[in-house]
């Protein structure tokens, strides 16, 4: 009887340790499972968003002959040999889109017809800069890298800063000819008017529009410094989230 009691006392701590280890393992498994589900759902939302874009683009059609001629002339000037159709859509654009069969540039039909030739050219040059820089793919890579950190707001803030930097870089392509800046600024303002019905816009979106306009119209070195600091903070945020 005494020996049996001693064995029970000796086995009791071991049993408690096993229970504690099982509890810890259970929590770890639950956390990992939650992380995997979150990452998969985040990527799934991205796929659904792309599918929605493809479905929406079914309403797009080729732009008019004069607009097509202006677009082809710009492609020749920029020495772009790829075939990139110019489409008009009732509410989508302006945007550079990568479809399964290649790139297209989509512009909003109603307001596009109201733009001047200079405004249309400035918007098209901006979207073409996205193609030349490969922004569609770099943005995709940035979002894929952020997906495992779906729970970390700093990761998504860094992605937004990264894409914002891409918009600024494309804006700067217009500075080679300062005469393009006022038409582009006016077009941006027109695209964000409340009466403009659109699904998304690449050239004019987000709260950074006022900053973009100031940078284009004033060309102050201070703004360039702000952009560099913003990009640096984005890189630091990415490294921090990766470390976590």
C-alpha positions as CSV (number, residue, x, y, z in Angstrom):
1,X,0.0,0.0,0.0
2,X,2.8,2.4,0.9
3,X,4.7,1.5,-2.3
4,X,1.6,2.1,-4.4
5,X,1.1,5.5,-2.9
6,X,4.7,6.4,-3.6
7,X,4.3,5.4,-7.2
8,X,1.1,7.4,-7.6
9,X,2.9,10.5,-6.1
10,X,5.8,9.9,-8.5
11,X,3.6,9.6,-11.5
12,X,1.4,12.6,-10.6
13,X,3.9,15.3,-11.6
14,X,4.6,13.6,-14.9
15,X,0.9,13.4,-15.6
16,X,0.5,17.2,-14.9
17,X,3.4,17.9,-17.2
18,X,1.8,15.9,-20.0
19,X,-1.5,17.7,-19.6
20,X,0.3,21.1,-19.6
21,X,2.3,20.1,-22.7
22,X,-0.9,19.0,-24.4
23,X,-2.6,22.3,-23.6
24,X,0.3,24.3,-25.0
25,X,0.4,22.2,-28.1
26,X,-3.4,22.6,-28.5
27,X,-3.1,26.4,-28.4
28,X,-0.1,26.4,-30.8
29,X,-2.1,24.3,-33.2
30,X,-5.1,26.6,-33.0
31,X,-2.9,29.7,-33.6
32,X,-1.2,28.1,-36.6
33,X,-4.5,27.0,-38.0
34,X,-5.9,30.5,-37.6
35,X,-2.9,32.0,-39.3
36,X,-3.2,29.6,-42.2
37,X,-6.9,30.2,-42.6
38,X,-6.4,33.9,-42.5
39,X,-3.6,33.8,-45.2
40,X,-5.7,31.5,-47.4
41,X,-8.7,33.7,-47.1
42,X,-6.7,36.9,-47.8
43,X,-5.4,35.3,-51.0
44,X,-8.8,34.0,-51.9
45,X,-10.2,37.5,-51.6
46,X,-7.5,38.7,-54.0
47,X,-8.5,36.0,-56.5
48,X,-12.2,36.9,-56.1
49,X,-11.4,40.6,-56.7
50,X,-9.5,39.7,-59.9
51,X,-12.5,37.6,-61.0
52,X,-14.8,40.5,-60.4
53,X,-12.6,42.7,-62.5
54,X,-12.6,40.2,-65.4
55,X,-16.4,40.0,-65.1
56,X,-16.8,43.8,-65.1
57,X,-14.5,44.2,-68.1
58,X,-17.0,42.2,-70.2
59,X,-18.9,45.5,-70.6
60,X,-15.8,47.2,-72.1
61,X,-15.5,47.9,-75.8
62,X,-12.8,49.4,-78.1
63,X,-12.4,53.1,-77.9
64,X,-13.3,55.3,-80.9
65,X,-11.1,55.7,-83.9
66,X,-9.6,59.1,-83.0
67,X,-8.9,58.0,-79.4
68,X,-7.2,54.8,-80.8
69,X,-5.1,56.8,-83.1
70,X,-3.9,59.0,-80.2
71,X,-3.1,55.9,-78.2
72,X,-1.1,54.2,-81.0
73,X,0.8,57.4,-81.6
74,X,1.8,57.5,-77.9
75,X,2.9,53.9,-78.0
76,X,5.1,54.6,-81.0
77,X,6.6,57.7,-79.3
78,X,7.5,55.6,-76.3
79,X,8.7,52.7,-78.4
80,X,6.3,50.2,-76.9
81,X,5.9,47.4,-79.3
82,X,3.4,45.4,-77.3
83,X,-0.2,45.3,-78.3
84,X,-2.2,47.1,-75.6
85,X,-5.8,47.7,-76.6
86,X,-7.5,50.9,-75.4
87,X,-11.0,50.1,-74.1
88,X,-13.9,52.3,-72.9
89,X,-16.2,51.2,-70.0
90,X,-19.3,52.8,-68.6
91,X,-17.8,53.1,-65.1
92,X,-14.3,51.6,-64.9
93,X,-11.0,53.4,-65.2
94,X,-8.6,54.9,-66.0
95,X,-6.6,51.8,-65.2
96,X,-3.9,49.5,-66.6
97,X,-5.2,45.9,-66.3
98,X,-3.4,42.6,-66.8
99,X,-5.8,40.1,-68.3
100,X,-5.0,36.4,-68.9
101,X,-4.3,37.2,-72.6
102,X,-2.4,40.5,-72.1
103,X,-2.6,44.1,-70.9
104,X,-5.4,46.5,-71.6
105,X,-5.9,50.2,-70.7
106,X,-9.5,51.0,-69.7
107,X,-10.9,54.5,-69.5
108,X,-14.4,55.7,-68.4
109,X,-16.4,56.3,-71.5
110,X,-18.5,59.4,-70.6
111,X,-15.9,61.6,-69.0
112,X,-13.2,60.4,-71.5
113,X,-15.2,62.0,-74.4
114,X,-15.4,65.2,-72.4
115,X,-11.6,65.5,-71.8
116,X,-9.4,67.6,-74.1
117,X,-6.8,65.9,-76.3
118,X,-4.1,67.1,-73.9
119,X,-5.9,65.6,-70.9
120,X,-6.4,62.3,-72.5
121,X,-2.7,62.2,-73.6
122,X,-1.5,62.9,-70.0
123,X,-3.7,60.2,-68.5
124,X,-2.6,57.7,-71.1
125,X,1.0,58.6,-70.6
126,X,0.6,57.9,-66.8
127,X,-1.0,54.5,-67.4
128,X,1.7,53.6,-70.0
129,X,4.3,54.5,-67.3
130,X,2.7,51.8,-65.1
131,X,3.3,49.3,-67.9
132,X,6.9,50.4,-68.5
133,X,7.7,50.1,-64.8
134,X,6.0,46.8,-64.4
135,X,3.8,48.1,-61.5
136,X,1.1,45.5,-61.9
137,X,3.6,42.7,-61.1
138,X,5.5,44.5,-58.3
139,X,2.2,45.4,-56.7
140,X,1.1,41.7,-56.9
141,X,4.4,40.6,-55.3
142,X,4.0,43.1,-52.5
143,X,0.5,41.9,-51.8
144,X,1.6,38.3,-51.8
145,X,4.4,39.1,-49.4
146,X,1.9,40.8,-47.1
147,X,-0.6,38.0,-47.2
148,X,1.2,35.9,-44.6
149,X,1.1,39.0,-42.4
150,X,-2.7,39.5,-42.9
151,X,-3.1,40.2,-39.2
152,X,-0.5,43.0,-39.1
153,X,-1.8,46.5,-40.2
154,X,1.8,47.6,-40.7
155,X,2.2,45.2,-43.5
156,X,-0.8,46.6,-45.4
157,X,0.3,50.1,-44.6
158,X,3.6,49.3,-46.2
159,X,1.8,47.9,-49.3
160,X,-0.2,51.1,-49.6
161,X,2.9,53.2,-49.3
162,X,4.6,51.1,-51.9
163,X,1.8,51.5,-54.4
164,X,1.5,55.2,-53.6
165,X,5.2,55.6,-54.5
166,X,4.5,53.9,-57.8
167,X,1.8,56.4,-58.6
168,X,4.2,59.3,-57.8
169,X,6.9,57.8,-60.0
170,X,4.4,57.6,-62.9
171,X,3.3,61.2,-62.3
172,X,7.0,62.3,-62.5
173,X,7.1,60.9,-66.1
174,X,5.0,63.9,-67.1
175,X,7.6,66.4,-65.8
176,X,9.7,65.9,-68.9
177,X,7.2,68.2,-70.6
178,X,5.8,70.7,-68.0
179,X,3.0,71.6,-70.4
180,X,1.4,68.2,-69.6
181,X,1.1,68.9,-65.9
182,X,-1.9,71.3,-65.9
183,X,-4.1,69.1,-68.1
184,X,-3.2,66.0,-66.0
185,X,-4.0,67.9,-62.8
186,X,-7.3,69.0,-64.2
187,X,-8.1,65.5,-65.3
188,X,-7.3,64.1,-61.9
189,X,-9.7,66.6,-60.3
190,X,-12.4,65.7,-62.8
191,X,-12.0,62.0,-62.1
192,X,-12.8,62.4,-58.4
193,X,-15.9,64.6,-58.9
194,X,-18.8,63.0,-57.0
195,X,-20.9,62.7,-60.2
196,X,-18.3,60.4,-61.8
197,X,-19.5,56.9,-61.5
198,X,-16.6,54.4,-61.4
199,X,-15.6,51.1,-60.0
200,X,-11.9,52.0,-59.5
201,X,-9.4,54.5,-60.8
202,X,-5.7,54.0,-61.0
203,X,-4.8,57.6,-61.8
204,X,-6.9,59.3,-59.1
205,X,-7.7,57.5,-55.9
206,X,-7.1,57.7,-52.2
207,X,-6.4,60.6,-49.8
208,X,-3.0,61.1,-51.5
209,X,-4.5,63.0,-54.4
210,X,-3.9,66.5,-52.8
211,X,-0.3,65.5,-52.2
212,X,0.1,64.4,-55.8
213,X,-1.3,67.6,-57.1
214,X,1.0,69.7,-54.9
215,X,4.0,67.7,-56.0
216,X,3.1,68.2,-59.7
217,X,2.3,71.9,-59.5
218,X,4.9,73.1,-57.1
219,X,7.8,70.6,-57.8
220,X,9.3,71.4,-54.4
221,X,12.3,69.4,-53.2
222,X,10.6,69.1,-49.8
223,X,7.9,66.9,-51.3
224,X,10.6,64.6,-52.8
225,X,12.1,64.3,-49.4
226,X,8.7,63.4,-48.0
227,X,8.3,60.7,-50.6
228,X,11.7,59.2,-49.8
229,X,11.0,59.2,-46.1
230,X,7.6,57.5,-46.8
231,X,9.3,54.8,-48.9
232,X,11.9,54.3,-46.2
233,X,9.3,53.8,-43.6
234,X,7.5,51.3,-45.9
235,X,10.7,49.3,-46.2
236,X,11.2,49.4,-42.4
237,X,7.6,48.3,-41.8
238,X,8.0,45.4,-44.2
239,X,11.2,44.2,-42.4
240,X,9.5,44.6,-39.0
241,X,6.4,42.6,-40.1
242,X,8.6,39.9,-41.6
243,X,10.6,39.7,-38.3
244,X,7.3,39.3,-36.4
